[in-house]
Amino acid sequence: MTPMLEATGSPASATARISPRRTPPTWLVVALACAGQFLVVLDVSVVNVALPSMRADLGLSAQGLQWVVNAYAIAFAGFMLLGGRAGDLYGRKRMFLVGLGLFTLASLGGGLAQEGWQLLVARALQGLGAAVLAPSTLTILTAAVPEGAARARAIATWTAVGAGGGAAGGLVGGALVDGLSWRWVLLINVPVGAVVLAGAALWLAESTGGPRRRLDLPGALLVTAGLATLAYGISQTESEGWAAPAALVPLSAGLALLGLFLLVEARTAAPLMPLGLLRLRSVASANVAMLVSGSSMFSMWFFMTLYAQNVLGYSPLEAGVALVPSSLAVILGSKAAPRFMPVLGARNVAVLGTLVAAVGFGWQSTMTADGGYLTAIMIPGVLMMLGAGIAATPLASLAISGAAPGDAGLVSGLINTSRTMGGSLGLAVMSTIAATRAGGEDAGPVALTDGYALVFRTAAVVLVAAALLMWTWLPAGRPKPELKAHSTD
């Protein structure tokens, strides 16, 4: 997945108080904030092409392989809103340094891992560091750049760098795995992170913004633990069956933890996710639509990479290059969507994008063990990700247009959390589907292709259902221009 992740702070936080200790050059602040965002987004996708090599070196099971992706995504999604609040409470620079420091150390640990569990722990810690770091990148930038054309250019640069990080993940990962080893898709973060850390400590000024509210740590822990436990339960169904205690216990525990999370959010004075927002039709419908569609779209990169390497015999670099058109299609779709929204309406554009993606997933489900690049990877991949880009922007816009201006940053973070959570659960389900159809971890190319094909066929059905959901539930009105948000799946 190559997401463009929104920070939970909004540009309104430009009113933040900045320490007069030093005034760094504006371009340097922009560069440091963008570098932090680049690392966060890059690590969502960079490991995909390294998965087969990780499995061979560390002896990971198919279930363990999905957790290399999910450990990062679940920790990131569960703590992202908390990271934004921590920046408001303790200072954006401090949280930038803490998040980047944890991210860098976890990258070192993952790169040096000798056992599969060590890699998974490192990936979870990376996700936690990213959740603390990401919200600070945009708020630091908007606090340092004056409102107007200069800020618009700075935000555009931040957006482009984030999108570029996602698009570059497969290519960078492939080059590192082919030229060095899979370990360098993680170790490369260490020198880059150290340089950015030093620059941030030296040049960034501390800032806070808005009223201080206590951290909802219980809420963050409950939602993260619930999501992880539920995903683990789903993954257990492949080997144990849905009725086995090994699957039922974690499934029940995960649902109970998520239910307790909702109870805590309803009772706490400063909730991580104000449930009152979900009473707004636009917020609730857009978040549910993003969660459902994300459950299919997130898994595309995982299975396309496995298909290219495990079935078609591509090297990691070849697999990364093969998926570049799909990565660029996400950017194209997200940039094209705002041009259609004033004419067709945000709801119609979201439905259109989802149906385009469904066509791509349906096409991909016809894959064979000897497929050619154009028809088995490039064209369906472009359709899948073009549709994802087209759909994500209007969904985020509709969600934010229904909330008060002061809640825009929170809703932006919430919809990104919904997408990532949906993607994590979807990957667990899709991995179980693929493994069950293929008939085991040692299946041959034909059996593996059958498993992957069923995943894409299932995803196409889910996306058609998501399009119907959007058509019937999303508000038909157009979002207010000043409240539009940009988000790329």
Buried (B, 14 or more C-beta within 10 A) or exposed (E): BBBBBBBBBBBBBBEBEBEEEEEBEBEBBBBBBBBBBBBBBBBBBBBBBBBBBBBEBBEBBBBBBBBBBBBBBBBBBBBBBBBBBBBBBBBBBBBBBBBBBBBBBBBBBBBEBEEBEBBBBBBBBBBBBBBBBBBBBBBBBBBBBEEEEEBEEBBEBBBBBBBBBBBBBBBBBBBBBBEEBBBBBBBBBBEBBBEBBEBBEEBBBBBBBBEEEEBBEBBBBBBBBBBBBBBBBBBBBBBBEEEEEBBBEBBBBBBBBBEBBBEBBEEBEBBBBBEEBBEBEBBBBBBBBBBBBBBBBBBBBBBBBBBBBBBBEBBBBBBBBBBBBBBBBBBBBBBBBBEBBEEBBBBBBBBBBBBBBBBBBBBBBEBBBEBEBEBBBBBBBBBBBBBBBBBBBBBBBBBBBBBEEEBBBBBBBBBBBBBBBBBBBBBBBBBBBBBBBBEEEEBEBEBBBBBBBBBBBBBBBBBBBBBEBBBEBBBEEBBEEEBBBBBBB
